[in-house]
Amino acid sequence: MLGEVRTVRRGGRPDGDDRAPNVLREYALLADGYRGALVGPDGNVSWLCAPGWADSPVFSSLLGGPGDYLVTPANQRFVWGGHYEPGSLVWVSRWVTTSGIIECREALLFPAERQRVMLLRQIRALDQDALVRVRLDPQADFGRAPVREVRRDGPLWWARSGGLHLRHSGGEPLGPTSDGPLCGELRVPAGGRHDLVLEISAQPFTDEPPDPAESWRTTEFSWRRSVPPLAGGPAQRDAVFAYAVLRGLTRPGGGMVAAATTSLPERALAGRNYDYRYAWLRDQSLAGRAAGLIGRYDLLDDAVAFLTERVLDDGDRLSPAYTVDGGPVPQERRLESLPGYPGAAPRVGNWIGTQLQLDVFGEILLLLAAAGQHDRLDDTSWRALKLTADIIRDRWCQPDSGIWELPARQWTHSKLMCVAGLRAAAQVAPDGLAGRWVSLADAILADAAGHGLHPSGRWQRAYDDGRVDAALLFPGIRGALPQGDPRTEATRQAVLADLECDGYLYRFRPDSRPLGDAEGAFLLCGFAAALAAWQAGDVVEANRWFERNRAACGPPGLFTEEYDVQQRQLRANLPQAFVHALMLETAVSLGQAAPCRPPR
């Protein structure tokens, strides 16, 4: 995906401040499963937590911190573009200057080590000699730990920051300046290239510095092996890229972060900005099922393993979210040391841990049932499936916080997702269990019909709230009700009539304000509208919803949770994994992207 053209003055920013943040649509993601970095259009790595997703960042200028890593054209104006190399998270920044074209190839080494980060940057002068400016200014702990113990040995540079060890290679002409501990300019001859490698480790370095060429070969080969090709379709490239994003956000054998960032605002100065560097079970269920649709099972297996362990460890005390290692999410706290991304004060941690979200149990059953249909459930996961059904049996009557993490009520969506999960589980269960689970699903459905059905014949938000909610599209999509049940179509029509605007869908109306005043359109809901239209047999409308919502990204192709329809801007944390997951599922379901081999 080629980047948009944007005129930039010397220093890389219109205002001359190359540490100031960009609008979210301009950032690219580098990720290796253990952590992720954001690269801005001026070549500034402004966000990187190390060594893991939820650790404090070494580069935090995204949130107003002092740490960053800049590689940008020097002493000349330029316009910016860029693209991902096919089937990977290898990003190529591209700058057209007044004298030539410069590219910088960027990636995190893949596959990666858990306690060690390797950031690869390769500067290329395509047609003329290139002069680039470099600033490496690592400051761990949200900028509170400047570098210390700095030493040089020719092209190698070592330092400490907080509890981390740093090593940089390829920066021979660089040195300390008032701008940072390793700064200066590099000249690359026409047609040449220059490699920079930054390593960040929780342990001291005892090995030789890496060979950049070998590191690049390893990364290229590993991405080719990890991301499946697709057979074709109009959205083939976007679907492959969505899979690459999900792979990059998923710890090998572990959890998938909801997003790589924290504290990016859903709405400026509204107090709705959260830390999404944790693994939401619902999100990983969506990602695992979407991956299974294209006949590639590593993400499905990771999701099954992670959710199985969480269910068996915590049972009816299951949290909606965990760290990617399976630990508890820390309590939310305000970061007083940083100003934050404009419009929001920075926070770390999340208050999600103590909530009951009943629909999560239905989502777990849907994932495990999908794995069973692919013959990928072992005895341990079968135990988790049975335990999840038992928990639903014991707790389905209780109020919960629901998919939108609101105060506890009898949310209709939560009940119906349990119905969908039980019906899916019954399809892969022995007769005795299947019969019990179908009976339980029927009982929950009857209760929902008695208390959560609007007089007009559609489902309503909650037993005590007659409004519509876009989340109510999902039970019909997931099989809670028989195909053709009139309540499903009545709900779909009501949701579209009340919550659609300009081809995008909002979650619900929080108050009497017009749609878009309180929050952005929810891209997850837009793709759900496409799937619901497809299920209803409206092929044209399904594709219209799909195309409209898959365009709601920036030049790199990343989605956030919300989309500001009026301003055409991305809102909230970046990238939002569950949006990429549902985009992938929708592309395959609509035939917009075809697997090379059909899933079993």
Buried (B, 14 or more C-beta within 10 A) or exposed (E): BEBEEBEBEBBBBEEEEBBBBBEBBBBBBBBBBBBBBBBBBBBBBBBBBBBBBBBBBBBBBBBBBBBBBBBBBBEBBBBBBBBBBBBBBBBBBBBBBEBBBBBBBBBBBBBBEBBBBBBBBBBBBBEBEBBBBBBBBBBBBBBBBBBEEEEBEEBBBBBBBBEBBBBBBBBBEBEBEEBBBBBBEBBBEEEEBBBBBBBBBBEEBEEEBBEBEEBBEBBBEBBEEBBBBBEEBBBBBBBBBBBBBBBBBBBBEBBBBBBBBBBBBBBEEEEBBBBBBBBBBBBBBBBBBBBBBBBBBBBBBBBBBBBBBBBBEEEBEBBBBBBBBBEEBBEBEEBEBBEBBEBBBBBBBBBBBEBBBBBBBBBBBBBBBBBBBBEBBEEEBBEBBBBBBBBBBEBBEEBBBBBBBBEBBBBBBBBBBBBBBBBBBBEBBEEEBBEBBBEBBEBBBEBBBEBBBBEEEBBBBBBEBEBBBBBBBBBBBBBBBEEEEEBBBBBBBBBBEBBBEEBBBBBBBEEEEEBBEBBBBBBBBBBBBBBBBBBBEBEEBBBBBBBBBBEBBBBBBBBBBBBBBEEEBBBBBBBBBBBBBBBBBBBBBBBBBBBEEEBE
